[in-house]
Amino acid sequence: MIGVGKDADMKLANLDDKVDTILALHGAYLDTLSHPHQADMEGFQSYINTFFSDEHGRMVVLSTVHKAKGLEEERVFILKPDLMPHPKAKPGWQLEQEYNIKYVAYSRAKANLFIVQEKTPAGPVQVPQRAVA
């Protein structure tokens, strides 16, 4: 069960990330249609399959940090670095694992590493001095 146990917060956060991804893909799918009433599950599934296809060569790879472990690319973009370590990670082994994941993320680039951060109302977000633990 997702909402029960010692890792409940992390499991719920993981589920939340998956829901956000589905919603973003669905929004992008709807943008490809001339009329939203044309949307159906078969079309959405086809859109997802095409979106993640290697048919035209590897252009963009969207991945979790976990799935990127052991892989390297010339250019890597890290989205929402403020989520590493995850805010709901508890001190101890969870926090240690989150810092390990952060290290994996920051070490996947062969040539260029780009950190993508949201702007705050007061201006750009400040990058912490201690980027990798």
N, C-alpha and C positions, 0 to 999 in steps of 0.2 A: 504494500500500500504506500502511496506517495506521501500522504500527510502525517504519517506515523513513524516514530523511531528517532534514533539519535541524529540521522542525517536528513530529517524531514525538510528543513529549510533549504538545504542544497538541492534536494530532489524537486522541490516546488520551484526554485529558481531555474533549474534546468528545464522543467516543463514550461515555464513562462517563456524562456528563450525559444523553445520550439514553436509555441503558439505565435510569438512575434514573427518568426520566420515564415510560417504558413500565411499569416495575414499580409506580410510584405509581398510574398510571391503571388497571392491572390489579387492584391491591388495592382501589381505589375501586369498580371494576366488580363484583368479588366481593362487596363489602359490600351491593350492591343486590339480590343474589340470596338467596332463602330457603334454598337448598341449594347449596353450592359445586359439586356434581356437575352442576348445570344449565349451568355455564359452557361456552361454545364460542366459536370464532373469530368466527362471524357475530354473536353477541351482543356480543362485545367490540368488534368494528368498529362496530356500531350504537351502542354506548355512547359510543365516541370521537366518532363523527359528531354525536351529540346533544349531547355535552359542549361541542364547539366550534361548535355551530350558532348562528346569529343569529336563529333562528326566533322567539324571545321577546324580541327586541331585544338590544342589547349590554348584558349584565349584568356579566360579568367577562371580561376579555381576558387570556389568559396568553400571554406573548410573551418571546422572547429580546430582549436589548438591541439586537442587530443588526436585528431586524425592527421595532423600535420607532422606529428612526431616522426623523426627519421627522414623527412622530406626536406628538400631545399629548393628555392626558386631564386631567380635573379632579383626580382623585386617582390617585397612583401609589404602589405598594408595591414596594420593592426587597428581595428575599429574598437572604440570604447576601452582604451587601456586602463581607464579608471576602474574597470570591473576585474582587474587582476592586481592583487588577490581579490576574489569575490567578496563583496561586503558582508555576506552572510556566513563566510567561513569562520569556524570557531577556532580559537587559539589551540595550538597543539598540532596534531598530525594533519588536520584539514588545512590549516594555514600554511604549513610546510609544503603540502602538495600543491597548493595554489601558487606558491612562489616557484616551485619546480615547473609548473605549467607556464608561468610567466617567462621563465628562462627559455623554455622551448619556443615560445612565441617570438621572443626577441632574437633568437639565434637561427631562424629559418632562412634569412636573407643571405644570398651569396654576394650581392652588390649593393642593393639599396633597401633600406628599411624606412617605411613611412608610418608615422603615428598620426592617426586621424582622431581629432578631438572636437567635441562640440564647443561652441563659444558660449560663454556665460554672458548675462546682461552687462557685466562690468568689463567685458573684453575676453581675450583668449584665455583658456585654462592654462595655468602654470604647470610645466612639466616638473615632477618631483626630482630633487637632486639624486635620490637613490632609486634609479630606474629598475635595477635588477638586484634582488637580494642574494 
